[in-house]
């Protein structure tokens, strides 16, 4: 991967992560903490954001 490809990947990652945060902020705060019943790992916004944050941090260290 070239430097410009990595820079593009990082820029897109930041942009899309910020878009995700904007979407979450558009949800009323009282609904953000509600968990859903599922067998999957991510059950609420906090779980999803932490999961994506860890992937984002791993990408930046790469």
N, C-alpha and C positions, 0 to 999 in steps of 0.2 A: 504494500500500500504506500502510495506516495504521500509526501507531506501535505499537499493540497487536498488529497482525498481524505486524509485524517482530519484536517481542519474543517472540511466540509461536513464530515460526519459529526464532529463535535458541535459545529454551529447548528446543524439540523437537530441534534439531540437537545441542545439548550432551548432552541425555539419551540420544539414540540413539548418539552417538559413544562415550559412556561405556559403554553396553550392548555395543557392539562390542568395546571394550577388555576388558570382563569375559569375553566369549566367547573372545577370544584368550588371556586369562590362564588359562582353563579347559583349554586345550590344553597337554599336557606340553611343557616348554621344549625338549626335544630334537627335537620335531616341528615347532616353530614356524619353524625356519630351512630346512626342506625346500622345495625349489622343485619345481613341477610342470612337466612338458613340455607346452607350449602355444605356439601362435602369437600368443596374446593378449599384451597389454602386462604385465599383473600376473601374476607367477609365484610369489609367496610372500606371507606376511602383511605383511612390510615394505613391499612394493610397494603392496599394497591400502591399508594405513594411510597411507602417504605421499600416495597419490592422494586419499584422502578428506580428509586433513588440508589439502591445498592447496585443495580445494573449500570446506572449512569456513572456512579463513582468508579466501578470496575472499568468502564469504557475510558474514563479520563486517565486512569492509572496505566492503561494499556499502551 
